[in-house]
């Protein structure tokens, strides 16, 4: 049966078996598997297999008659054509979004004025922005998320969108990679392509489509439908010869192996976060990607990190060029994880989560143990701070060091394997900074040095919005770093520039001393434990 139109029939495709549709009311998407009559009715019905398993009512059978085969027992249903939306071409979607008349800002303006009690607030520049976006030939970023795109269309996209570098086609009605390739090859400057949340048929031969994706460096394949295996995602990635960044989050991946030797050779950034990966050995399948510098495994289920002795080819260390690792929201053991990550030779940036920081001095010790680390959980450490943290770490474990066989001359000691496992870079720090004072001795000098741990001071924070809290820091940190810590502590926007004053008490009088020189240490201002800082912005 042919010629059946949906509710958007003026611009949408004619319904056909295999095409994608969307419920006009709920927004649910599915694929058409049947068009025709249903026993006991007179209307024409569309049999849809919905993307969500529980959206339908059956598996394609009705009153004992099988009309189509749905993917699950409850994902199929019959729908009248007038309740569905069919796919549109790229030109229709672009003009509808970027050249439609600008929305009336008056209702929103009135709501905002009432909400903030500011009757004179006005929206400025909306008409100018709308006019600028309507000049399609100037657009570099085109966002067509949830815009019903299902095919390239008859229009020459190279003339319609000649400057586009970033194209978002996520959550559309695309059904196959061939149609995406048809779109991509008409956009010669395309560098980023997002096709997340589309139900795409697997590609049999990626080589056939490679030419269409030349120049695309960043591919986003999150929440692909149906959920695809790692091997299928690798096949998709193989279509992008210039790929440097790949995102495959939320794909229910539990395995990441194996990776063929010729796969992902140019890949620099990989996001496999939000997948139920529960074994670090799966991450190790990525250990020898030759160009990998950034890896995101946030929100997985990884219980531990194991890098010791993990050189698969006995010549190169794992993750040899990895500089950035994001591993938050995993059930990790804090100390063991940091010790293992110290084996990554190029690691400079690490995000490891909030819960893991519950242990005292975790940030300071992490900066000390991972030798090249300069950024931890979006907080940087200067070279001077790194040195202070390293000396602090040496002194904190000096007793353990000497009890484990350490000596003042690191070349003469014979450290126990247990100590080396817990402190893999300690000996390197001894060679660089010298041996700490023997923590077993009870000299006055040693007592004074041993108090370094107690030098961490607690500050009372009073914010301009009257919030009060406490923050514990080392006196050696710079004012610039204290400002970053306060911005995160008070959850201030990144663009905010806080002003800090120290309420100093002298001869019964209080003096406000501004902490206004970013490169100075807190110790310069003689801050004491229990001091009060006033923060405004």
Secondary structure, 3 states (H helix, E strand, C coil): CCCCCCCCCCCCCCCCCCCEEEECCCCCEEEEEEEEECCCCCCEEEEEEECCCCCCCECCEECCEECCCCCCCCCEEEEEHHHEEECEEHHHHHHHHHCCCCCCCHHHHHHHHHHCCCCCCCCCCHHHHHHHHHCHHHCCEEECCCCCEEECCCCCHHHHCCCCCEEECCCCCCCCHHHHHHHHCCCCCCCEEECCCCECCCCCCHHHHHHHHCCCCEEECCCCECCCCHHHHHHHHCCCCCCCEEECCCCCCCCCCCCCCCCCCCCCEEECCCCCCCCHHHHHHHCCCCCCCEEECCCCCCCCCCCCCCCCCCCCCCCCCCCEEECCCCCCCHHHHHHHHCCCCCCCEEECCCHHHHCCCHHHHHHHHCCCCCEECCEECCHHHHHHHHHHHHHHCHHHHHHCCCCCCCCCCCCCHHHHHHCCCHHHHHHHHCCCCCCCCCCHHHHHHHHHHHHCEEEEEEECCCCEEEEEECCCCEHHHHHHHHHHHCCCCCCCCCEEEEEEEECCEEEEEECCCCCCEHHHHCCCCCCEEEEEC
